[in-house]
Amino acid sequence: MNSDLSSERLRSASGYAEAADALVEQYESVAFADVHREALHLFPTRQSWVLDIGAGSGRDAAALASRGHRVVAAEPTAELRTLGEVRPPQDECGLSAGDS
């Protein structure tokens, strides 16, 4: 990756890092089912593998895991990932760095 693209990525993600606490509070203030109400009928009903890219607080990954799915949650912003790791673990949910 050239350095111009890399520095642009860092600038665009820095806002998420700076506002991580407020973003997690905002994400967690609304239930998964409320956020995705219009699309819930599109989610698989039988156990599936799910990749949650840009997982933020882990709210959606945890909700999907609680519904029986195996979830890999990738969050590239370290501050959000750290806050998401505080969430009680689900048996079939793993949080990883999006940039490793």
Backbone as CSV, one residue per row, in Angstrom:
resi,resn,N_x,N_y,N_z,CA_x,CA_y,CA_z,C_x,C_y,C_z
1,MET,0.854,-1.173,0.000,0.000,0.000,0.000,0.895,1.229,0.000
2,ASN,0.574,2.203,-0.859,1.440,3.376,-0.862,1.162,4.251,0.353
3,SER,2.111,5.100,0.692,2.019,5.883,1.926,0.873,6.888,1.896
4,ASP,0.502,7.403,0.703,-0.617,8.342,0.623,-1.923,7.669,1.042
5,LEU,-2.154,6.456,0.573,-3.373,5.731,0.932,-3.370,5.376,2.409
6,SER,-2.224,4.982,2.913,-2.126,4.613,4.320,-2.408,5.811,5.221
7,SER,-1.846,6.970,4.908,-2.077,8.149,5.746,-3.524,8.613,5.625
8,GLU,-4.155,8.467,4.469,-5.569,8.813,4.314,-6.429,7.903,5.183
9,ARG,-6.127,6.630,5.224,-6.861,5.680,6.055,-6.752,6.071,7.521
10,LEU,-5.561,6.454,7.943,-5.364,6.849,9.332,-6.157,8.107,9.667
11,ARG,-6.193,9.070,8.767,-6.963,10.297,9.025,-8.455,9.987,9.099
12,SER,-8.948,9.142,8.235,-10.385,8.859,8.219,-10.808,8.044,9.430
13,ALA,-9.940,7.230,9.984,-10.274,6.421,11.155,-10.036,7.167,12.464
14,SER,-9.287,8.268,12.414,-8.938,8.956,13.657,-10.162,9.510,14.367
15,GLY,-11.176,9.909,13.642,-12.388,10.408,14.274,-13.067,9.347,15.117
16,TYR,-13.040,8.108,14.646,-13.609,7.003,15.415,-12.817,6.777,16.694
17,ALA,-11.515,6.858,16.599,-10.664,6.646,17.772,-10.900,7.736,18.814
18,GLU,-10.966,8.978,18.362,-11.152,10.099,19.281,-12.518,10.070,19.969
19,ALA,-13.530,9.549,19.294,-14.891,9.553,19.833,-15.342,8.170,20.299
20,ALA,-14.412,7.267,20.530,-14.760,5.864,20.823,-15.741,5.720,21.987
21,ASP,-15.499,6.389,23.092,-16.397,6.244,24.246,-17.818,6.687,23.905
22,ALA,-17.954,7.823,23.261,-19.277,8.329,22.897,-19.948,7.433,21.862
23,LEU,-19.164,6.926,20.911,-19.736,6.042,19.896,-20.250,4.747,20.509
24,VAL,-19.489,4.157,21.416,-19.937,2.925,22.056,-21.221,3.179,22.844
25,GLU,-21.262,4.282,23.553,-22.479,4.624,24.299,-23.665,4.777,23.346
26,GLN,-23.436,5.435,22.219,-24.493,5.620,21.216,-24.934,4.279,20.630
27,TYR,-23.973,3.446,20.223,-24.300,2.142,19.636,-25.090,1.285,20.617
28,GLU,-24.646,1.273,21.861,-25.267,0.412,22.864,-26.622,0.932,23.341
29,SER,-26.951,2.170,23.020,-28.233,2.732,23.460,-29.400,2.265,22.593
30,VAL,-29.096,1.615,21.478,-30.139,1.137,20.576,-29.954,-0.368,20.372
31,ALA,-31.018,-1.122,20.533,-30.946,-2.578,20.403,-30.720,-3.003,18.953
32,PHE,-30.042,-4.120,18.802,-29.776,-4.711,17.486,-31.059,-4.822,16.664
33,ALA,-32.113,-5.355,17.259,-33.373,-5.564,16.535,-33.992,-4.244,16.083
34,ASP,-33.802,-3.186,16.853,-34.338,-1.878,16.463,-33.543,-1.280,15.307
35,VAL,-32.232,-1.409,15.354,-31.387,-0.863,14.296,-31.659,-1.573,12.966
36,HIS,-31.855,-2.873,13.019,-31.958,-3.679,11.794,-33.385,-4.138,11.496
37,ARG,-34.359,-3.496,12.119,-35.763,-3.894,11.990,-36.175,-4.161,10.538
38,GLU,-35.823,-3.268,9.638,-36.253,-3.379,8.237,-35.562,-4.517,7.476
39,ALA,-34.450,-5.012,8.008,-33.692,-6.045,7.292,-33.648,-7.381,8.022
40,LEU,-34.255,-7.489,9.186,-34.160,-8.730,9.965,-34.630,-9.946,9.182
41,HIS,-35.594,-9.777,8.317,-36.101,-10.908,7.534,-35.054,-11.446,6.550
42,LEU,-34.004,-10.689,6.309,-32.938,-11.120,5.400,-31.829,-11.899,6.102
43,PHE,-31.806,-11.854,7.434,-30.777,-12.558,8.191,-31.056,-14.055,8.162
44,PRO,-30.010,-14.882,8.117,-30.223,-16.337,8.108,-30.923,-16.796,9.390
45,THR,-31.815,-17.767,9.233,-32.511,-18.301,10.408,-31.800,-19.529,10.971
46,ARG,-31.009,-20.205,10.152,-30.242,-21.340,10.682,-28.815,-20.888,10.958
47,GLN,-28.132,-21.636,11.804,-26.774,-21.265,12.204,-25.892,-21.049,10.980
48,SER,-25.197,-19.927,10.961,-24.336,-19.553,9.842,-23.075,-18.888,10.372
49,TRP,-22.072,-18.804,9.514,-20.893,-18.010,9.815,-21.193,-16.585,9.375
50,VAL,-20.868,-15.620,10.234,-21.104,-14.214,9.936,-19.813,-13.445,10.161
51,LEU,-19.487,-12.560,9.223,-18.339,-11.674,9.360,-18.877,-10.265,9.550
52,ASP,-18.603,-9.672,10.692,-19.029,-8.306,11.006,-17.822,-7.395,10.859
53,ILE,-17.754,-6.697,9.733,-16.629,-5.816,9.458,-16.975,-4.407,9.944
54,GLY,-16.099,-3.838,10.744,-16.390,-2.551,11.366,-17.337,-2.767,12.527
55,ALA,-16.983,-3.706,13.393,-17.871,-4.195,14.443,-18.152,-3.200,15.558
56,GLY,-17.379,-2.118,15.633,-17.641,-1.107,16.655,-17.628,-1.688,18.055
57,SER,-18.731,-1.536,18.766,-18.834,-1.998,20.156,-19.050,-3.501,20.271
58,GLY,-19.314,-4.154,19.149,-19.589,-5.588,19.182,-21.054,-5.919,19.418
59,ARG,-21.923,-4.895,19.468,-23.349,-5.106,19.727,-23.972,-6.080,18.729
60,ASP,-23.748,-5.841,17.446,-24.370,-6.685,16.430,-23.781,-8.091,16.446
61,ALA,-22.465,-8.191,16.598,-21.817,-9.505,16.653,-22.353,-10.323,17.819
62,ALA,-22.501,-9.691,18.980,-23.018,-10.393,20.156,-24.463,-10.832,19.941
63,ALA,-25.265,-9.967,19.336,-26.666,-10.317,19.074,-26.757,-11.488,18.107
64,LEU,-25.937,-11.481,17.076,-25.957,-12.582,16.110,-25.470,-13.879,16.750
65,ALA,-24.435,-13.788,17.583,-23.943,-14.985,18.276,-25.012,-15.528,19.223
66,SER,-25.748,-14.643,19.877,-26.801,-15.106,20.789,-27.947,-15.777,20.042
67,ARG,-28.032,-15.543,18.736,-29.042,-16.189,17.887,-28.516,-17.475,17.267
68,GLY,-27.338,-17.892,17.711,-26.794,-19.168,17.273,-25.788,-19.110,16.148
69,HIS,-25.460,-17.925,15.673,-24.495,-17.804,14.583,-23.066,-17.817,15.126
70,ARG,-22.141,-18.210,14.282,-20.712,-18.132,14.601,-20.220,-16.853,13.961
71,VAL,-19.703,-15.956,14.780,-19.402,-14.603,14.313,-17.926,-14.284,14.486
72,VAL,-17.352,-13.700,13.443,-16.032,-13.089,13.531,-16.269,-11.594,13.367
73,ALA,-15.896,-10.832,14.375,-16.078,-9.387,14.361,-14.722,-8.732,14.162
74,ALA,-14.586,-7.956,13.115,-13.332,-7.263,12.811,-13.524,-5.767,13.020
75,GLU,-12.709,-5.182,13.878,-12.783,-3.743,14.142,-11.384,-3.162,14.022
76,PRO,-11.146,-2.322,12.994,-9.807,-1.786,12.781,-9.400,-0.678,13.753
77,THR,-10.349,-0.026,14.408,-10.023,1.063,15.329,-9.743,0.483,16.705
78,ALA,-8.506,0.579,17.147,-8.077,-0.061,18.391,-8.930,0.362,19.589
79,GLU,-9.279,1.636,19.661,-10.052,2.129,20.801,-11.447,1.497,20.841
80,LEU,-12.094,1.372,19.700,-13.399,0.704,19.655,-13.256,-0.778,19.955
81,ARG,-12.226,-1.388,19.391,-11.993,-2.820,19.613,-11.777,-3.103,21.098
82,THR,-11.000,-2.256,21.768,-10.746,-2.438,23.200,-12.042,-2.343,23.994
83,LEU,-12.873,-1.361,23.682,-14.149,-1.220,24.382,-15.082,-2.396,24.063
84,GLY,-15.048,-2.884,22.835,-15.869,-4.032,22.454,-15.447,-5.311,23.144
85,GLU,-14.167,-5.424,23.459,-13.674,-6.624,24.137,-14.155,-6.716,25.581
86,VAL,-14.655,-5.623,26.137,-15.176,-5.615,27.504,-16.525,-6.346,27.578
87,ARG,-17.229,-6.381,26.458,-18.528,-7.056,26.384,-18.355,-8.511,26.795
88,PRO,-19.322,-9.073,27.560,-19.218,-10.493,27.925,-19.099,-11.349,26.668
89,PRO,-18.172,-12.294,26.655,-17.956,-13.097,25.448,-19.137,-14.011,25.139
90,GLN,-19.408,-14.170,23.859,-20.379,-15.139,23.383,-19.593,-16.380,22.950
91,ASP,-20.164,-17.553,23.084,-19.459,-18.779,22.746,-18.926,-18.792,21.321
92,GLU,-19.688,-18.272,20.395,-19.315,-18.361,18.982,-18.998,-16.991,18.383
93,CYS,-18.321,-16.152,19.149,-18.022,-14.804,18.666,-16.576,-14.462,19.007
94,GLY,-15.826,-14.024,18.005,-14.461,-13.599,18.228,-14.229,-12.231,17.648
95,LEU,-13.525,-11.373,18.361,-13.232,-10.015,17.910,-11.773,-9.961,17.488
96,SER,-11.532,-9.404,16.296,-10.159,-9.338,15.847,-9.852,-7.953,15.312
97,ALA,-8.554,-7.689,15.199,-8.103,-6.419,14.628,-8.320,-6.476,13.134
98,GLY,-8.856,-5.444,12.588,-9.087,-5.398,11.150,-7.833,-5.096,10.360
99,ASP,-6.755,-4.729,11.032,-5.559,-4.329,10.315,-4.383,-5.266,10.525
100,SER,-4.605,-6.413,11.132,-3.462,-7.303,11.377,-3.315,-8.342,10.304
